[in-house]
Amino acid sequence: MGEDLRLPTHTEEVQENEQPKKGILSCVSTPVAWFKMLANELHWTFVFGVMVVYGISQGLGGSLAKVGTEYYMKDVQKVQPSEAQVYSRITSIPWIIKPLWGLLTDVVPILGYHRRSYFVFAGKHV
């Protein structure tokens, strides 16, 4: 009872057992190893569920929306392909800015608040 038993953490186990891989195969093996570790920690059903939900909502939903938008631009509005590409890039600007906005709100506080002041600022200027 007086002896403290310390279990190794996952990062210590990885550092002891695996050497970092280099090369083209590491591009595939690193994410696969990460998913295996995640499945071991959280259970494979949770990881599978998250992948299915995101795959359906972003992959399938985005594809169906793209088909409809392309049809509407080409056949209804008679937009040239180059012009349609410009419009699709303009509509993707918010998704490009989103990670930068997240970093900004997390790192730069205004009046001591990280997100509240940004919400007030955005609400007043919309």
Backbone atoms as SQL, in Angstrom:
CREATE TABLE atoms (id INTEGER PRIMARY KEY, chain TEXT, resi INTEGER, resn TEXT, atom TEXT, x REAL, y REAL, z REAL);
INSERT INTO atoms VALUES
  (1, 'A', 1, 'MET', 'N', 0.814, -1.194, 0.000),
  (2, 'A', 1, 'MET', 'CA', 0.000, 0.000, 0.000),
  (3, 'A', 1, 'MET', 'C', 0.857, 1.258, 0.000),
  (4, 'A', 2, 'GLY', 'N', 1.998, 1.237, 0.644),
  (5, 'A', 2, 'GLY', 'CA', 2.835, 2.418, 0.701),
  (6, 'A', 2, 'GLY', 'C', 3.520, 2.708, -0.620),
  (7, 'A', 3, 'GLU', 'N', 3.501, 1.761, -1.508),
  (8, 'A', 3, 'GLU', 'CA', 4.177, 1.893, -2.792),
  (9, 'A', 3, 'GLU', 'C', 3.205, 2.453, -3.840),
  (10, 'A', 4, 'ASP', 'N', 3.573, 3.563, -4.492),
  (11, 'A', 4, 'ASP', 'CA', 2.731, 4.158, -5.532),
  (12, 'A', 4, 'ASP', 'C', 3.030, 3.487, -6.863),
  (13, 'A', 5, 'LEU', 'N', 2.011, 2.961, -7.470),
  (14, 'A', 5, 'LEU', 'CA', 2.160, 2.333, -8.769),
  (15, 'A', 5, 'LEU', 'C', 1.767, 3.338, -9.835),
  (16, 'A', 6, 'ARG', 'N', 2.694, 3.666, -10.711),
  (17, 'A', 6, 'ARG', 'CA', 2.453, 4.665, -11.752),
  (18, 'A', 6, 'ARG', 'C', 2.349, 3.965, -13.092),
  (19, 'A', 7, 'LEU', 'N', 1.216, 4.176, -13.775),
  (20, 'A', 7, 'LEU', 'CA', 1.015, 3.597, -15.093),
  (21, 'A', 7, 'LEU', 'C', 1.556, 4.543, -16.161),
  (22, 'A', 8, 'PRO', 'N', 2.186, 4.005, -17.192),
  (23, 'A', 8, 'PRO', 'CA', 2.711, 4.881, -18.249),
  (24, 'A', 8, 'PRO', 'C', 1.566, 5.486, -19.062),
  (25, 'A', 9, 'THR', 'N', 1.767, 6.711, -19.511),
  (26, 'A', 9, 'THR', 'CA', 0.779, 7.364, -20.369),
  (27, 'A', 9, 'THR', 'C', 0.961, 6.875, -21.794),
  (28, 'A', 10, 'HIS', 'N', -0.003, 7.217, -22.639),
  (29, 'A', 10, 'HIS', 'CA', 0.047, 6.770, -24.036),
  (30, 'A', 10, 'HIS', 'C', 1.276, 7.322, -24.752),
  (31, 'A', 11, 'THR', 'N', 1.609, 8.597, -24.497),
  (32, 'A', 11, 'THR', 'CA', 2.756, 9.187, -25.197),
  (33, 'A', 11, 'THR', 'C', 4.062, 8.523, -24.769),
  (34, 'A', 12, 'GLU', 'N', 4.162, 8.125, -23.504),
  (35, 'A', 12, 'GLU', 'CA', 5.367, 7.432, -23.065),
  (36, 'A', 12, 'GLU', 'C', 5.472, 6.060, -23.721),
  (37, 'A', 13, 'GLU', 'N', 4.340, 5.357, -23.871),
  (38, 'A', 13, 'GLU', 'CA', 4.353, 4.062, -24.529),
  (39, 'A', 13, 'GLU', 'C', 4.773, 4.194, -25.989),
  (40, 'A', 14, 'VAL', 'N', 4.257, 5.220, -26.667),
  (41, 'A', 14, 'VAL', 'CA', 4.590, 5.433, -28.074),
  (42, 'A', 14, 'VAL', 'C', 6.071, 5.759, -28.213),
  (43, 'A', 15, 'GLN', 'N', 6.583, 6.592, -27.310),
  (44, 'A', 15, 'GLN', 'CA', 7.992, 6.973, -27.397),
  (45, 'A', 15, 'GLN', 'C', 8.890, 5.769, -27.157),
  (46, 'A', 16, 'GLU', 'N', 8.489, 4.849, -26.295),
  (47, 'A', 16, 'GLU', 'CA', 9.306, 3.676, -26.027),
  (48, 'A', 16, 'GLU', 'C', 9.225, 2.652, -27.150),
  (49, 'A', 17, 'ASN', 'N', 8.040, 2.477, -27.714),
  (50, 'A', 17, 'ASN', 'CA', 7.826, 1.379, -28.649),
  (51, 'A', 17, 'ASN', 'C', 8.047, 1.730, -30.113),
  (52, 'A', 18, 'GLU', 'N', 7.789, 2.961, -30.498),
  (53, 'A', 18, 'GLU', 'CA', 7.817, 3.295, -31.924),
  (54, 'A', 18, 'GLU', 'C', 8.820, 4.401, -32.211),
  (55, 'A', 19, 'GLN', 'N', 9.546, 4.207, -33.277),
  (56, 'A', 19, 'GLN', 'CA', 10.429, 5.239, -33.778),
  (57, 'A', 19, 'GLN', 'C', 9.682, 6.015, -34.847),
  (58, 'A', 20, 'PRO', 'N', 9.910, 7.328, -34.976),
  (59, 'A', 20, 'PRO', 'CA', 9.204, 8.078, -36.020),
  (60, 'A', 20, 'PRO', 'C', 9.564, 7.554, -37.406),
  (61, 'A', 21, 'LYS', 'N', 8.539, 7.346, -38.221),
  (62, 'A', 21, 'LYS', 'CA', 8.748, 6.846, -39.572),
  (63, 'A', 21, 'LYS', 'C', 8.928, 8.013, -40.519),
  (64, 'A', 22, 'LYS', 'N', 9.750, 7.798, -41.512),
  (65, 'A', 22, 'LYS', 'CA', 9.995, 8.838, -42.498),
  (66, 'A', 22, 'LYS', 'C', 9.694, 8.289, -43.871),
  (67, 'A', 23, 'GLY', 'N', 9.336, 9.190, -44.773),
  (68, 'A', 23, 'GLY', 'CA', 9.089, 8.772, -46.138),
  (69, 'A', 23, 'GLY', 'C', 7.634, 8.891, -46.516),
  (70, 'A', 24, 'ILE', 'N', 7.346, 8.365, -47.690),
  (71, 'A', 24, 'ILE', 'CA', 5.999, 8.470, -48.239),
  (72, 'A', 24, 'ILE', 'C', 5.021, 7.608, -47.447),
  (73, 'A', 25, 'LEU', 'N', 5.450, 6.468, -46.973),
  (74, 'A', 25, 'LEU', 'CA', 4.550, 5.594, -46.224),
  (75, 'A', 25, 'LEU', 'C', 4.072, 6.217, -44.918),
  (76, 'A', 26, 'SER', 'N', 4.835, 7.146, -44.360),
  (77, 'A', 26, 'SER', 'CA', 4.411, 7.771, -43.114),
  (78, 'A', 26, 'SER', 'C', 3.185, 8.654, -43.319),
  (79, 'A', 27, 'CYS', 'N', 2.967, 9.123, -44.558),
  (80, 'A', 27, 'CYS', 'CA', 1.769, 9.919, -44.847),
  (81, 'A', 27, 'CYS', 'C', 0.512, 9.091, -44.675),
  (82, 'A', 28, 'VAL', 'N', 0.618, 7.793, -44.906),
  (83, 'A', 28, 'VAL', 'CA', -0.527, 6.910, -44.749),
  (84, 'A', 28, 'VAL', 'C', -0.529, 6.263, -43.368),
  (85, 'A', 29, 'SER', 'N', 0.632, 5.831, -42.904),
  (86, 'A', 29, 'SER', 'CA', 0.683, 5.081, -41.653),
  (87, 'A', 29, 'SER', 'C', 0.429, 5.952, -40.431),
  (88, 'A', 30, 'THR', 'N', 0.797, 7.223, -40.469),
  (89, 'A', 30, 'THR', 'CA', 0.583, 8.089, -39.312),
  (90, 'A', 30, 'THR', 'C', -0.897, 8.320, -39.034),
  (91, 'A', 31, 'PRO', 'N', -1.721, 8.699, -40.031),
  (92, 'A', 31, 'PRO', 'CA', -3.152, 8.835, -39.733),
  (93, 'A', 31, 'PRO', 'C', -3.809, 7.516, -39.332),
  (94, 'A', 32, 'VAL', 'N', -3.388, 6.410, -39.946),
  (95, 'A', 32, 'VAL', 'CA', -3.957, 5.108, -39.595),
  (96, 'A', 32, 'VAL', 'C', -3.626, 4.774, -38.144),
  (97, 'A', 33, 'ALA', 'N', -2.387, 5.021, -37.734),
  (98, 'A', 33, 'ALA', 'CA', -1.997, 4.773, -36.345),
  (99, 'A', 33, 'ALA', 'C', -2.774, 5.674, -35.394),
  (100, 'A', 34, 'TRP', 'N', -3.002, 6.903, -35.805),
  (101, 'A', 34, 'TRP', 'CA', -3.770, 7.830, -34.971),
  (102, 'A', 34, 'TRP', 'C', -5.205, 7.353, -34.801),
  (103, 'A', 35, 'PHE', 'N', -5.829, 6.878, -35.886),
  (104, 'A', 35, 'PHE', 'CA', -7.195, 6.352, -35.793),
  (105, 'A', 35, 'PHE', 'C', -7.247, 5.096, -34.931),
  (106, 'A', 36, 'LYS', 'N', -6.227, 4.249, -35.017),
  (107, 'A', 36, 'LYS', 'CA', -6.181, 3.063, -34.162),
  (108, 'A', 36, 'LYS', 'C', -6.089, 3.463, -32.698),
  (109, 'A', 37, 'MET', 'N', -5.243, 4.439, -32.400),
  (110, 'A', 37, 'MET', 'CA', -5.113, 4.908, -31.024),
  (111, 'A', 37, 'MET', 'C', -6.423, 5.509, -30.542),
  (112, 'A', 38, 'LEU', 'N', -7.083, 6.295, -31.394),
  (113, 'A', 38, 'LEU', 'CA', -8.350, 6.912, -31.036),
  (114, 'A', 38, 'LEU', 'C', -9.417, 5.845, -30.797),
  (115, 'A', 39, 'ALA', 'N', -9.455, 4.817, -31.642),
  (116, 'A', 39, 'ALA', 'CA', -10.419, 3.738, -31.464),
  (117, 'A', 39, 'ALA', 'C', -10.159, 2.962, -30.187),
  (118, 'A', 40, 'ASN', 'N', -8.893, 2.780, -29.817),
  (119, 'A', 40, 'ASN', 'CA', -8.570, 2.095, -28.562),
  (120, 'A', 40, 'ASN', 'C', -8.971, 2.919, -27.349),
  (121, 'A', 41, 'GLU', 'N', -8.796, 4.218, -27.436),
  (122, 'A', 41, 'GLU', 'CA', -9.102, 5.090, -26.296),
  (123, 'A', 41, 'GLU', 'C', -10.600, 5.335, -26.142),
  (124, 'A', 42, 'LEU', 'N', -11.328, 5.529, -27.245),
  (125, 'A', 42, 'LEU', 'CA', -12.727, 5.945, -27.184),
  (126, 'A', 42, 'LEU', 'C', -13.714, 4.853, -27.580),
  (127, 'A', 43, 'HIS', 'N', -13.302, 3.768, -28.094),
  (128, 'A', 43, 'HIS', 'CA', -14.066, 2.639, -28.611),
  (129, 'A', 43, 'HIS', 'C', -14.332, 2.877, -30.094),
  (130, 'A', 44, 'TRP', 'N', -14.231, 1.815, -30.838),
  (131, 'A', 44, 'TRP', 'CA', -14.322, 1.924, -32.296),
  (132, 'A', 44, 'TRP', 'C', -15.694, 2.390, -32.758),
  (133, 'A', 45, 'THR', 'N', -16.751, 2.111, -32.006),
  (134, 'A', 45, 'THR', 'CA', -18.086, 2.521, -32.449),
  (135, 'A', 45, 'THR', 'C', -18.232, 4.034, -32.431),
  (136, 'A', 46, 'PHE', 'N', -17.621, 4.690, -31.445),
  (137, 'A', 46, 'PHE', 'CA', -17.675, 6.155, -31.387),
  (138, 'A', 46, 'PHE', 'C', -16.934, 6.768, -32.567),
  (139, 'A', 47, 'VAL', 'N', -15.734, 6.275, -32.839),
  (140, 'A', 47, 'VAL', 'CA', -14.934, 6.794, -33.953),
  (141, 'A', 47, 'VAL', 'C', -15.658, 6.551, -35.271),
  (142, 'A', 48, 'PHE', 'N', -16.222, 5.374, -35.446),
  (143, 'A', 48, 'PHE', 'CA', -16.966, 5.060, -36.661),
  (144, 'A', 48, 'PHE', 'C', -18.187, 5.967, -36.799),
  (145, 'A', 49, 'GLY', 'N', -18.892, 6.197, -35.705),
  (146, 'A', 49, 'GLY', 'CA', -20.062, 7.076, -35.731),
  (147, 'A', 49, 'GLY', 'C', -19.710, 8.497, -36.121),
  (148, 'A', 50, 'VAL', 'N', -18.643, 9.013, -35.564),
  (149, 'A', 50, 'VAL', 'CA', -18.216, 10.377, -35.899),
  (150, 'A', 50, 'VAL', 'C', -17.826, 10.464, -37.370),
  (151, 'A', 51, 'MET', 'N', -17.099, 9.478, -37.862),
  (152, 'A', 51, 'MET', 'CA', -16.692, 9.499, -39.266),
  (153, 'A', 51, 'MET', 'C', -17.897, 9.415, -40.193),
  (154, 'A', 52, 'VAL', 'N', -18.892, 8.588, -39.843),
  (155, 'A', 52, 'VAL', 'CA', -20.083, 8.461, -40.676),
  (156, 'A', 52, 'VAL', 'C', -20.879, 9.755, -40.671),
  (157, 'A', 53, 'VAL', 'N', -21.066, 10.346, -39.487),
  (158, 'A', 53, 'VAL', 'CA', -21.844, 11.584, -39.398),
  (159, 'A', 53, 'VAL', 'C', -21.179, 12.693, -40.197),
  (160, 'A', 54, 'TYR', 'N', -19.877, 12.863, -40.020),
  (161, 'A', 54, 'TYR', 'CA', -19.184, 13.910, -40.771),
  (162, 'A', 54, 'TYR', 'C', -19.131, 13.583, -42.257),
  (163, 'A', 55, 'GLY', 'N', -18.986, 12.328, -42.610),
  (164, 'A', 55, 'GLY', 'CA', -18.966, 11.954, -44.014),
  (165, 'A', 55, 'GLY', 'C', -20.293, 12.224, -44.691),
  (166, 'A', 56, 'ILE', 'N', -21.381, 11.943, -43.975),
  (167, 'A', 56, 'ILE', 'CA', -22.703, 12.179, -44.555),
  (168, 'A', 56, 'ILE', 'C', -23.005, 13.669, -44.601),
  (169, 'A', 57, 'SER', 'N', -22.767, 14.371, -43.507),
  (170, 'A', 57, 'SER', 'CA', -23.168, 15.777, -43.465),
  (171, 'A', 57, 'SER', 'C', -22.290, 16.665, -44.337),
  (172, 'A', 58, 'GLN', 'N', -21.008, 16.395, -44.396),
  (173, 'A', 58, 'GLN', 'CA', -20.132, 17.260, -45.180),
  (174, 'A', 58, 'GLN', 'C', -19.872, 16.697, -46.573),
  (175, 'A', 59, 'GLY', 'N', -19.614, 15.419, -46.673),
  (176, 'A', 59, 'GLY', 'CA', -19.299, 14.840, -47.974),
  (177, 'A', 59, 'GLY', 'C', -20.502, 14.719, -48.875),
  (178, 'A', 60, 'LEU', 'N', -21.497, 13.957, -48.428),
  (179, 'A', 60, 'LEU', 'CA', -22.677, 13.733, -49.245),
  (180, 'A', 60, 'LEU', 'C', -23.506, 15.012, -49.389),
  (181, 'A', 61, 'GLY', 'N', -23.692, 15.718, -48.289),
  (182, 'A', 61, 'GLY', 'CA', -24.462, 16.966, -48.344),
  (183, 'A', 61, 'GLY', 'C', -23.820, 18.005, -49.235),
  (184, 'A', 62, 'GLY', 'N', -22.502, 18.129, -49.134),
  (185, 'A', 62, 'GLY', 'CA', -21.792, 19.084, -49.988),
  (186, 'A', 62, 'GLY', 'C', -21.858, 18.706, -51.455),
  (187, 'A', 63, 'SER', 'N', -21.785, 17.411, -51.733),
  (188, 'A', 63, 'SER', 'CA', -21.857, 16.961, -53.126),
  (189, 'A', 63, 'SER', 'C', -23.229, 17.228, -53.724),
  (190, 'A', 64, 'LEU', 'N', -24.278, 16.923, -52.970),
  (191, 'A', 64, 'LEU', 'CA', -25.630, 17.170, -53.478),
  (192, 'A', 64, 'LEU', 'C', -25.879, 18.657, -53.678),
  (193, 'A', 65, 'ALA', 'N', -25.395, 19.479, -52.747),
  (194, 'A', 65, 'ALA', 'CA', -25.556, 20.925, -52.899),
  (195, 'A', 65, 'ALA', 'C', -24.794, 21.425, -54.126),
  (196, 'A', 66, 'LYS', 'N', -23.625, 20.861, -54.380),
  (197, 'A', 66, 'LYS', 'CA', -22.829, 21.283, -55.530),
  (198, 'A', 66, 'LYS', 'C', -23.516, 20.927, -56.843),
  (199, 'A', 67, 'VAL', 'N', -24.120, 19.741, -56.903),
  (200, 'A', 67, 'VAL', 'CA', -24.826, 19.333, -58.117),
  (201, 'A', 67, 'VAL', 'C', -25.980, 20.294, -58.400),
  (202, 'A', 68, 'GLY', 'N', -26.741, 20.604, -57.377),
  (203, 'A', 68, 'GLY', 'CA', -27.860, 21.523, -57.556),
  (204, 'A', 68, 'GLY', 'C', -27.418, 22.922, -57.944),
  (205, 'A', 69, 'THR', 'N', -26.367, 23.398, -57.312),
  (206, 'A', 69, 'THR', 'CA', -25.867, 24.738, -57.615),
  (207, 'A', 69, 'THR', 'C', -25.316, 24.810, -59.032),
  (208, 'A', 70, 'GLU', 'N', -24.562, 23.787, -59.439),
  (209, 'A', 70, 'GLU', 'CA', -24.018, 23.783, -60.805),
  (210, 'A', 70, 'GLU', 'C', -25.134, 23.742, -61.846),
  (211, 'A', 71, 'TYR', 'N', -26.162, 22.943, -61.595),
  (212, 'A', 71, 'TYR', 'CA', -27.291, 22.893, -62.521),
  (213, 'A', 71, 'TYR', 'C', -27.954, 24.267, -62.612),
  (214, 'A', 72, 'TYR', 'N', -28.208, 24.874, -61.475),
  (215, 'A', 72, 'TYR', 'CA', -28.879, 26.176, -61.461),
  (216, 'A', 72, 'TYR', 'C', -28.056, 27.233, -62.196),
  (217, 'A', 73, 'MET', 'N', -26.751, 27.270, -61.945),
  (218, 'A', 73, 'MET', 'CA', -25.904, 28.272, -62.602),
  (219, 'A', 73, 'MET', 'C', -25.813, 28.035, -64.104),
  (220, 'A', 74, 'LYS', 'N', -25.644, 26.772, -64.492),
  (221, 'A', 74, 'LYS', 'CA', -25.425, 26.467, -65.913),
  (222, 'A', 74, 'LYS', 'C', -26.705, 26.552, -66.724),
  (223, 'A', 75, 'ASP', 'N', -27.757, 25.884, -66.283),
  (224, 'A', 75, 'ASP', 'CA', -28.960, 25.771, -67.100),
  (225, 'A', 75, 'ASP', 'C', -29.972, 26.889, -66.887),
  (226, 'A', 76, 'VAL', 'N', -30.089, 27.388, -65.672),
  (227, 'A', 76, 'VAL', 'CA', -31.099, 28.409, -65.400),
  (228, 'A', 76, 'VAL', 'C', -30.533, 29.808, -65.597),
  (229, 'A', 77, 'GLN', 'N', -29.385, 30.079, -64.985),
  (230, 'A', 77, 'GLN', 'CA', -28.805, 31.416, -65.052),
  (231, 'A', 77, 'GLN', 'C', -27.900, 31.627, -66.267),
  (232, 'A', 78, 'LYS', 'N', -27.531, 30.571, -66.965),
  (233, 'A', 78, 'LYS', 'CA', -26.660, 30.636, -68.153),
  (234, 'A', 78, 'LYS', 'C', -25.313, 31.296, -67.836),
  (235, 'A', 79, 'VAL', 'N', -24.718, 30.880, -66.712),
  (236, 'A', 79, 'VAL', 'CA', -23.428, 31.416, -66.271),
  (237, 'A', 79, 'VAL', 'C', -22.316, 30.589, -66.909),
  (238, 'A', 80, 'GLN', 'N', -21.284, 31.266, -67.400),
  (239, 'A', 80, 'GLN', 'CA', -20.131, 30.585, -67.971),
  (240, 'A', 80, 'GLN', 'C', -19.366, 29.843, -66.867),
  (241, 'A', 81, 'PRO', 'N', -18.674, 28.746, -67.205),
  (242, 'A', 81, 'PRO', 'CA', -17.950, 27.978, -66.184),
  (243, 'A', 81, 'PRO', 'C', -16.919, 28.803, -65.408),
  (244, 'A', 82, 'SER', 'N', -16.203, 29.689, -66.095),
  (245, 'A', 82, 'SER', 'CA', -15.206, 30.500, -65.385),
  (246, 'A', 82, 'SER', 'C', -15.869, 31.439, -64.395),
  (247, 'A', 83, 'GLU', 'N', -17.009, 31.983, -64.762),
  (248, 'A', 83, 'GLU', 'CA', -17.730, 32.878, -63.868),
  (249, 'A', 83, 'GLU', 'C', -18.325, 32.099, -62.691),
  (250, 'A', 84, 'ALA', 'N', -18.799, 30.885, -62.948),
  (251, 'A', 84, 'ALA', 'CA', -19.326, 30.038, -61.876),
  (252, 'A', 84, 'ALA', 'C', -18.235, 29.691, -60.876),
  (253, 'A', 85, 'GLN', 'N', -17.023, 29.481, -61.371),
  (254, 'A', 85, 'GLN', 'CA', -15.890, 29.188, -60.486),
  (255, 'A', 85, 'GLN', 'C', -15.596, 30.372, -59.573),
  (256, 'A', 86, 'VAL', 'N', -15.669, 31.575, -60.119),
  (257, 'A', 86, 'VAL', 'CA', -15.452, 32.784, -59.312),
  (258, 'A', 86, 'VAL', 'C', -16.504, 32.866, -58.214),
  (259, 'A', 87, 'TYR', 'N', -17.760, 32.610, -58.562),
  (260, 'A', 87, 'TYR', 'CA', -18.833, 32.672, -57.570),
  (261, 'A', 87, 'TYR', 'C', -18.650, 31.625, -56.478),
  (262, 'A', 88, 'SER', 'N', -18.245, 30.420, -56.864),
  (263, 'A', 88, 'SER', 'CA', -18.049, 29.379, -55.853),
  (264, 'A', 88, 'SER', 'C', -16.871, 29.713, -54.935),
  (265, 'A', 89, 'ARG', 'N', -15.839, 30.342, -55.464),
  (266, 'A', 89, 'ARG', 'CA', -14.707, 30.754, -54.613),
  (267, 'A', 89, 'ARG', 'C', -15.113, 31.887, -53.672),
  (268, 'A', 90, 'ILE', 'N', -15.942, 32.792, -54.150),
  (269, 'A', 90, 'ILE', 'CA', -16.405, 33.885, -53.289),
  (270, 'A', 90, 'ILE', 'C', -17.231, 33.336, -52.131),
  (271, 'A', 91, 'THR', 'N', -18.081, 32.348, -52.416),
  (272, 'A', 91, 'THR', 'CA', -18.897, 31.780, -51.344),
  (273, 'A', 91, 'THR', 'C', -18.086, 30.916, -50.388),
  (274, 'A', 92, 'SER', 'N', -16.868, 30.503, -50.771),
  (275, 'A', 92, 'SER', 'CA', -16.037, 29.714, -49.861),
  (276, 'A', 92, 'SER', 'C', -15.139, 30.583, -48.974),
  (277, 'A', 93, 'ILE', 'N', -15.145, 31.883, -49.169),
  (278, 'A', 93, 'ILE', 'CA', -14.301, 32.771, -48.363),
  (279, 'A', 93, 'ILE', 'C', -14.583, 32.647, -46.864),
  (280, 'A', 94, 'PRO', 'N', -15.846, 32.585, -46.421),
  (281, 'A', 94, 'PRO', 'CA', -16.068, 32.434, -44.976),
  (282, 'A', 94, 'PRO', 'C', -15.431, 31.176, -44.390),
  (283, 'A', 95, 'TRP', 'N', -15.404, 30.079, -45.144),
  (284, 'A', 95, 'TRP', 'CA', -14.797, 28.854, -44.638),
  (285, 'A', 95, 'TRP', 'C', -13.277, 28.959, -44.593),
  (286, 'A', 96, 'ILE', 'N', -12.717, 29.807, -45.436),
  (287, 'A', 96, 'ILE', 'CA', -11.275, 30.036, -45.410),
  (288, 'A', 96, 'ILE', 'C', -10.909, 30.915, -44.213),
  (289, 'A', 97, 'ILE', 'N', -11.750, 31.881, -43.901),
  (290, 'A', 97, 'ILE', 'CA', -11.484, 32.813, -42.806),
  (291, 'A', 97, 'ILE', 'C', -11.775, 32.191, -41.439),
  (292, 'A', 98, 'LYS', 'N', -12.640, 31.178, -41.388),
  (293, 'A', 98, 'LYS', 'CA', -13.085, 30.597, -40.127),
  (294, 'A', 98, 'LYS', 'C', -11.929, 30.161, -39.207),
  (295, 'A', 99, 'PRO', 'N', -10.908, 29.423, -39.670),
  (296, 'A', 99, 'PRO', 'CA', -9.819, 29.051, -38.759),
  (297, 'A', 99, 'PRO', 'C', -9.029, 30.266, -38.261),
  (298, 'A', 100, 'LEU', 'N', -8.838, 31.253, -39.132),
  (299, 'A', 100, 'LEU', 'CA', -8.115, 32.456, -38.709),
  (300, 'A', 100, 'LEU', 'C', -8.907, 33.224, -37.653),
  (301, 'A', 101, 'TRP', 'N', -10.226, 33.312, -37.844),
  (302, 'A', 101, 'TRP', 'CA', -11.093, 33.987, -36.873),
  (303, 'A', 101, 'TRP', 'C', -11.062, 33.247, -35.534),
  (304, 'A', 102, 'GLY', 'N', -11.065, 31.926, -35.576),
  (305, 'A', 102, 'GLY', 'CA', -10.992, 31.140, -34.344),
  (306, 'A', 102, 'GLY', 'C', -9.699, 31.380, -33.596),
  (307, 'A', 103, 'LEU', 'N', -8.583, 31.402, -34.317),
  (308, 'A', 103, 'LEU', 'CA', -7.299, 31.700, -33.665),
  (309, 'A', 103, 'LEU', 'C', -7.287, 33.108, -33.083),
  (310, 'A', 104, 'LEU', 'N', -7.818, 34.060, -33.835),
  (311, 'A', 104, 'LEU', 'CA', -7.845, 35.443, -33.370),
  (312, 'A', 104, 'LEU', 'C', -8.649, 35.563, -32.081),
  (313, 'A', 105, 'THR', 'N', -9.833, 34.963, -32.042),
  (314, 'A', 105, 'THR', 'CA', -10.662, 35.085, -30.840),
  (315, 'A', 105, 'THR', 'C', -10.076, 34.338, -29.659),
  (316, 'A', 106, 'ASP', 'N', -9.315, 33.279, -29.896),
  (317, 'A', 106, 'ASP', 'CA', -8.705, 32.532, -28.798),
  (318, 'A', 106, 'ASP', 'C', -7.457, 33.205, -28.250),
  (319, 'A', 107, 'VAL', 'N', -6.740, 33.930, -29.089),
  (320, 'A', 107, 'VAL', 'CA', -5.443, 34.471, -28.690),
  (321, 'A', 107, 'VAL', 'C', -5.514, 35.938, -28.262),
  (322, 'A', 108, 'VAL', 'N', -6.329, 36.749, -28.929),
  (323, 'A', 108, 'VAL', 'CA', -6.346, 38.195, -28.686),
  (324, 'A', 108, 'VAL', 'C', -7.626, 38.585, -27.942),
  (325, 'A', 109, 'PRO', 'N', -7.546, 38.814, -26.627),
  (326, 'A', 109, 'PRO', 'CA', -8.740, 39.240, -25.903),
  (327, 'A', 109, 'PRO', 'C', -8.981, 40.746, -26.071),
  (328, 'A', 110, 'ILE', 'N', -10.248, 41.126, -26.118),
  (329, 'A', 110, 'ILE', 'CA', -10.625, 42.541, -26.148),
  (330, 'A', 110, 'ILE', 'C', -11.378, 42.826, -24.858),
  (331, 'A', 111, 'LEU', 'N', -10.896, 43.783, -24.095),
  (332, 'A', 111, 'LEU', 'CA', -11.470, 44.146, -22.799),
  (333, 'A', 111, 'LEU', 'C', -11.544, 42.938, -21.864),
  (334, 'A', 112, 'GLY', 'N', -10.582, 42.039, -21.972),
  (335, 'A', 112, 'GLY', 'CA', -10.509, 40.883, -21.089),
  (336, 'A', 112, 'GLY', 'C', -11.339, 39.690, -21.518),
  (337, 'A', 113, 'TYR', 'N', -12.126, 39.818, -22.563),
  (338, 'A', 113, 'TYR', 'CA', -12.973, 38.719, -23.026),
  (339, 'A', 113, 'TYR', 'C', -12.431, 38.165, -24.339),
  (340, 'A', 114, 'HIS', 'N', -12.467, 36.854, -24.461),
  (341, 'A', 114, 'HIS', 'CA', -11.942, 36.235, -25.675),
  (342, 'A', 114, 'HIS', 'C', -12.970, 36.191, -26.790),
  (343, 'A', 115, 'ARG', 'N', -14.214, 35.821, -26.497),
  (344, 'A', 115, 'ARG', 'CA', -15.197, 35.679, -27.573),
  (345, 'A', 115, 'ARG', 'C', -16.338, 36.674, -27.481),
  (346, 'A', 116, 'ARG', 'N', -16.712, 37.054, -26.290),
  (347, 'A', 116, 'ARG', 'CA', -17.882, 37.916, -26.123),
  (348, 'A', 116, 'ARG', 'C', -17.739, 39.231, -26.888),
  (349, 'A', 117, 'SER', 'N', -16.608, 39.871, -26.802),
  (350, 'A', 117, 'SER', 'CA', -16.426, 41.148, -27.487),
  (351, 'A', 117, 'SER', 'C', -16.454, 40.992, -29.008),
  (352, 'A', 118, 'TYR', 'N', -15.984, 39.857, -29.528),
  (353, 'A', 118, 'TYR', 'CA', -16.036, 39.616, -30.968),
  (354, 'A', 118, 'TYR', 'C', -17.472, 39.407, -31.442),
  (355, 'A', 119, 'PHE', 'N', -18.290, 38.731, -30.615),
  (356, 'A', 119, 'PHE', 'CA', -19.697, 38.560, -30.955),
  (357, 'A', 119, 'PHE', 'C', -20.418, 39.902, -30.979),
  (358, 'A', 120, 'VAL', 'N', -20.131, 40.755, -30.007),
  (359, 'A', 120, 'VAL', 'CA', -20.751, 42.082, -29.972),
  (360, 'A', 120, 'VAL', 'C', -20.313, 42.880, -31.198),
  (361, 'A', 121, 'PHE', 'N', -19.028, 42.853, -31.524),
  (362, 'A', 121, 'PHE', 'CA', -18.514, 43.555, -32.692),
  (363, 'A', 121, 'PHE', 'C', -19.190, 43.065, -33.977),
  (364, 'A', 122, 'ALA', 'N', -19.287, 41.749, -34.142),
  (365, 'A', 122, 'ALA', 'CA', -19.904, 41.192, -35.350),
  (366, 'A', 122, 'ALA', 'C', -21.392, 41.514, -35.398),
  (367, 'A', 123, 'GLY', 'N', -22.056, 41.501, -34.256),
  (368, 'A', 123, 'GLY', 'CA', -23.482, 41.804, -34.223),
  (369, 'A', 123, 'GLY', 'C', -23.797, 43.235, -34.585),
  (370, 'A', 124, 'LYS', 'N', -22.918, 44.154, -34.214),
  (371, 'A', 124, 'LYS', 'CA', -23.153, 45.559, -34.537),
  (372, 'A', 124, 'LYS', 'C', -22.850, 45.892, -35.989),
  (373, 'A', 125, 'HIS', 'N', -21.983, 45.112, -36.618),
  (374, 'A', 125, 'HIS', 'CA', -21.568, 45.427, -37.981),
  (375, 'A', 125, 'HIS', 'C', -22.230, 44.550, -39.045),
  (376, 'A', 126, 'VAL', 'N', -23.213, 43.798, -38.663),
  (377, 'A', 126, 'VAL', 'CA', -23.876, 42.936, -39.654),
  (378, 'A', 126, 'VAL', 'C', -25.132, 43.579, -40.155);
